[in-house]
């Protein structure tokens, strides 16, 4: 039997198992409860939370984009380790407070919190629209990853569009039926599988192709001087671009609405314990980079259409693995992409229902809110699928591009939680200004000041507008009292 046939069988078995787990996770739960669909009735335990949050970071950008960046950009790929280790730290500070406010005031989304704090429907709608647009960009990244896996590991027998449709179609079905609980329990399976595969594969490739990490890095340093040094003449990223990308990602990580929403799914204590345990996932990302470095000097650049394809290429063309190995590696890569795409798809659907539709129609019954959320799963997924098939950006570029928009939520969120003088006018001005500046630099400008990340430039503009206008605005006694009560909760 041809290796690609065995690979399809192995990956298909994994998909069936993931599908069944996702469906069964929501079995017996209320089909008509927004609380259950959106936040699992605020009852997820520590074990599930750790895998849910960890699986979200260990996505297609890590499993495919990570090796691609290590192979093509060298030291710039260390951004991924810093991002994984530091990204969740702010949750230790804001997570318990958000959980407390959510339980007291029945919040399900970031828009619920900001709309209540600032007394503005416009802020909620803006947050919802920006969230969905960024979600689509991030989801496109995951779908591209699924497509790469099927296409390359089956030696082109499964077209790019068909592999993405099969894997992501399964995600859509279990998210529609089981909500966040289906995504959470599927992520437990997916995280375990992809971590085991990553470590075995990373070490195997390094020792098979280079006889160890020492000889591998010595070869890279000899043949590509400064490739492993940020900001040096042979580096692929300047020190400013590297540092600002890390800072932006750290500030923006918990501003992703699908992650912010997880504050409402569990207790304050479990949030703190999850943050303490979470940096372990940064250790699990090390072999992902080793995979990319192992390809240097082995895979010629003209052999790849995109550097994101370096892992599947190594497996199919360089080490001569069996079909079963193809399938296991393919399952691990699919798990990485699916573990993020389910959480993102679910978050996007809740944002559409709660942050865009509900503010415009406040009297919408709960049953209709749920159906809008479920319909949004299909609509958002279809749009992201279209972009994945016909778009051209690489996986890491898509991630950083989406972060540039999401990080703009940080000033109004931190202001809402900790600054009594924060105002609706300042929050609106900062959001609009930050999103506009980020859009300009990503779509129209050739460069940013000092080679800073575009999202970081936009965030600075956002903060200046938010703080300046909030300080100039006048507040009534009623608003002061409401703000004080919110901050002191």
N, C-alpha and C positions, 0 to 999 in steps of 0.2 A: 504494500500500500504506500502511495506517495506520501512524503513527509507533510505536504500541505494539507492533504486529506485528514491525516491524523491530527494535525493542528486544529483544523476546523471542528473535528469531533470533540477534542479536549476543551476548546474554548466554548463550544456550544453547551457542553455539560456544565461548565461553570456558570454560564448565563442562565441556564434552567434553574440551578440551585439558588443563585442570587435573586431571581425572579420569585421563586417560591418563598424564600425567606422574607422578601419585601412585602409580599401579599399577606402571608400569615401573621406578620407583626401587627397588622391592623385588624386582625380577625376578632370579632366580638366587641369591638369598640363602636361607639356611636358614630353613625355615618352622617349625622346631622348636627354635629357639635363643632363650632369654630375653634373652641378651646382645645379640643382633642386633635383636630386637623393641624392647627397652627403650632401649638406648644405642648402637645401630649398631656394636657391637663396639668402641666407644671410638675410632672412626676418622673422624669428620667433620672436614673441612678448614676453613680460615679463611674462604674464600669462602662456603661454605654456612652456617657458624656465624653470620656477620654478618647474612645475610638471615634466618636462622632466628630469631635474637634480635630483630632489627629488626622483622620481620613480626609478631612476637608483641605488640609495643607498638602498632604501627600497625594497630589492629583496628577493629571496629565502633564502639567507644567513641570512637576518634579521628576516623574518617571520617564518622560520623553524630552521635555524641554531642558531639564537639568543636564542630562548627558550631552544634549546638543550644544548647550552653552559651554560646558567644560571642553568639548571637542573644538569648538570654533572660537571661543573667547577666553579660555584659560582662567586666570585668576578672577575675572569678572563673575564667574559662576559661584564664587564663595559668597556672593550676595544671598544665595538661597539658604545657606547655613545660618547666616546672621538673621535673616528674615524669619526662619523657623524657630530659632531659639528665643528671639526677642518679641515676636509679634503678639503673643498672648499676654505679656506682662501687664499691659494696661487694664486687662480684664479683672485682675486681682483688685484693682482700685475701684473701677466703675461697676463691675459685674454684680457684686452683692447689693449695691444701692439700686441698680436698675431692677434686679429681681424683687427687691422689697417694694419699690414703687409699682412694679407690674402687678404684684399680688394684691396690693391695696387698691389700685385704680383700674384693674382689669385691662392692662396693656397687652398687646400681642406683637406690635412692631415698633421700630424706631419712630415712625411717623406718629403713632399714638402718643408717645412720650413727648415729642417736640411740639405737637399740636396742642396738647394740654398745657405744657409749660409756657409756651409763647402766645397761646390763645389765637392761633392763626391757621385757618384751613389752607391758605396758600402755601405755607411752609410744608404742610403734610403732602400736598399734591406735588410740589417740587421735589421733595425727598422721594416720593414714589416714582416719579418719572425718571429722575437721575438714577435711582436704584435699578429700575428695570433695564435702562440702557446699558448700565455697567454690567448687570447680570448677563445680558445677552452677549456682551463682549467676552466675559469670563466663561460663559457656557460654550461659546464658540470654540474656545481653547480646548475644552474637554472633548467636544465632539470631534474636533480635528484629531485629537489623540486616539480616540477609538478607531477612526477611519484609517490612520497610519498603521495601527496594529494589525487590523484585518488585512489590509491591502498588501503589506510587505511580508508578513508571516505566512500568508497563503500564496506567496510568489505571484501576486497580481490576479489570482483567480477570483477573489472577492473584490469587486470594484470599490473605489473610495466611498462612493455614495451609499452602497449597500451595507458595508460594514458599520458605518455610522448610524444608519437607519435601524439596523437590527439591535445594536447594543443600546442606543439611546431610546429606542422604542420601548424596551423593557423598563428602563428608568421611568419613562412617562407613565406607564401603566401602574407601577406600584406606588408612585408618588400620588397619582390621582386617587387611588383606592385607599391608601394607608396613611397619607400625610407624613408628618415629621417622624412618626414612630417607625414607619416602613423604611425611611431613609436612614434612621439611626441604627436599626438592627442590621440592615444590609451593610452599613459601614463597618460593623464589628467583623463580619466575615471578610469584607474587602480589605480592611486594614491589615488583618493577620496575614492574609495571603500575599499581599503586595510587599510587606516587610520581609517575610521569609524569602520570597523570590529575589528581592533586591539584594539582600546580603549574599545569598548563594551565588547569584549571577555576577555581582561586582567583584567578589574575590576570585571566582573562577576565571573571569576574563583577564584580570590583571596577571594572575599566575600562569595562565595558559599562553597569553600573548607576549608577556614581558618578564616572566620568572620572578615577579614580585613588585611591590610598590617602589622600592629603592631604585632598581634598574629602570623602571618606567619613568620616574621623575628625573632621573639623571639624563635619560635620553631626551626628554622634553627640554630640559634646561640647556642641553648641548645644541640641539637642533633649532630651538626657538628661544633664543635669549630674551629675557624680560617677559615672556608669555605668561609667567606665573607671578608677575609683580604688578600690582595696580599702579597706574600712572607712569610707568616707565615707557621708554621709547617704543618697545615692542608690545606694549599692553593694548588690549582692545577696548579699554574704558578708562577715562580719566579719574583721578582721585575724587574730584567734586561730583562727577556723575555717579560714581559708586557709592559714596557716602550719602548723598542726598536720596538715592534710591532706597537705601537701607532705612534712613530716618522716615521717609514718606511711608514705606511699607509698615514700619513699626507703629506709626501713628494711625495708619489707615486700616490695619488688619482687623481690629474689632469694630471698625465702622462699616464693614460689610454687613448689610442688613440681615442676611441669613445667619451670620455669626452673632451679631448683636441680639437677634431674636432668641438665641439659645439661653440668654440670661433669664428668660421667662419660663424655661422648660424644667428648671431644677431649683435646688435650695442654695442659699448664700454659702453655706459650708462646702457643698459639693463644687461650687464654682472655684473657691480658693484651692481646694485639693486638686482640681483639674489643672489649674494654672501651675501649681507646684510640680506636678508630674509631667506636664506637657513638653518641656524642653527635651525630654528623651527622644522625641520624634526628630530632633535635629541630628542626633546620633544616627538614626536610621536613614538619614539622607546622605550620609557620607558615601556609602557604596554606589549611590546614584551618580555622584560625580566621578568616582573611580571608573565607572563604565565609560563615560565620555573621554576621560584622559587615556584609557587603554586603547582607544581607537586612533589616537594620534600616531602617525607613522605606519598605520596599518590600513586605514581606509582613506583612499585618495579623495580630496574634496569634490572632484568632478563625478564621483560615483553616487553622490546624493543630490536629490532635487532640493532638499532642505536639511540643515543640520539636525533638525528634530527627528530625522529618520535614522540617526546613527545607531541606536540600539537595535531596532529590527534588522538593520543591514548587517551588523556584526553577527547576529544569530544565524541569519540565513546564508550569508556569503563567506564569512571568515572562519567560523569554527566548525562548520559542518555538523550541526546538532541534528538529533533525530526529530521526527515529527512530534513525539510526545513532549520533548523539551520545548519545541516551538510552541506547543499548546499551553504548557505550564507558564512559560514566559508571557505568552499572549494573554493568558488569564490574569496574571499579575498586573500587566499594563492596563488591561481593561478595568480591573478592580480599582486601580489608581484613578482612572478617569471617571468611573461611575460613582466612586465614593464622594467626589466633589459635585458632579453634575446633579445627583439627586438632591443634595442640600441646596444647591443654587436654584434649581428648578422650583423646589418647594418655596424657597424664600421669595422668588420672583412672583409666584402665584399669590402668596399672602400679601405682598406689597401692592399688587394690582387691586386686590379686593379691599384691603383695609386703608391703603394710603392714596389711592387714586379714585376708585369708584365710591367708597363710603363717604368721604368728605363732600363729594358732589351730590350725594343722595343719602343723607343721614338716616332717613326712615327705612332703609333697606332691611328687610327681614333677614334673620340669620341664615335661613335655608337658602335664600338667594345669594347671600354673600359666599356661602360654600360652593355653590354651583359656578359662580363667577371665578372663584379661585381655581376650581378644577378645570374650567374651560381655559383659564390663563396658562395652566401647565402646557396644554396642547399648543396654544397660540405662540407663547414665548418660545417653546421648544422648536416649533416649526420655523420661526424666524431665525433662531440661532443655527439651526441645521442648514438653512439656506446660506447663511454667511460662512459657515464652516466649509461647505462644498465649493463655494465660488469665491471666497475671500482669499487673500494672499499673505497675511501677516504670520510671523512665526509665533510659537507658543509663549515664550517669555515676553515678547513685545506686546502681545495681547494682554497679558497679565498686568504689566506695568502701565499700559494705556488705560485699563479699567481702574487701576488704583488711583490714577490721577483725578478721576471724578469722585470716587468713593471717599478719599481722604478729606474732601471738602465738607463732609459731615462733622468732622472732629470739633471745630470751633463751636457750632451751635450745641452739640451734645455736651461737651465739657462745660460750656457756659451755662447750659440749662441745669446741670447737676451741681455746680459749685460756685457760680457767680451770680449774686443777687441783682447786679446792675445789667445783666444781659437782657436785651430787648428784642421784640419781634422785628423791629425795623433793622437793627444791626444784623440779626440772623439772616434775614432776607437779602440784605445788601451783600453780606459776605458770601452767601451761597451762590447768588447770581453772578457776582464778580469772579469768584474762584472757578466756577464751572466754565464761565466764558473765557477766562484767561487760559485754562487748561485746554479747552477746545481749540483756541487760536494756535497755541504752540504745537499741538498734536497734528492739526490739519493743515495749517498754512505757513507757519514759520520754519525756517531752515535750521535755526539754532536757538538756544536759550541763553540768558545771561550767565556768564561764568561756567557754561556747560552744565548747569544745574538741571536736575530732573524737572520736566515740565509741570508735573503735579506739585512739586515742592514750590516752584515759583508761584503757582496759582494759590497754594495754601498760604503763603506769605501775604499775598494780596487779600485773601479772604480774612485773615486775622486782623489786618490793619483796618479794613472796612467794618468788620464786626465790632471790634473794640472801640474804634473811633465814633461810630454812629451810636452805639449803645451808651457811651459816656455823654453824648450830646442830647440824647432823647430824654424827655421828661416822663416820669412815671407817677400815676395816681397812687393814693394811699392804698387803694384796693389791690392794685397790681403789685405794689411793694410787699404787702402782706402775703399775697399768693406766692410770690417768688421766694420770700423768706421761708414759708412753710415747705416749699418744694426742696430748697437747698438743705434744710435742716432735717428732712426725712431720713 
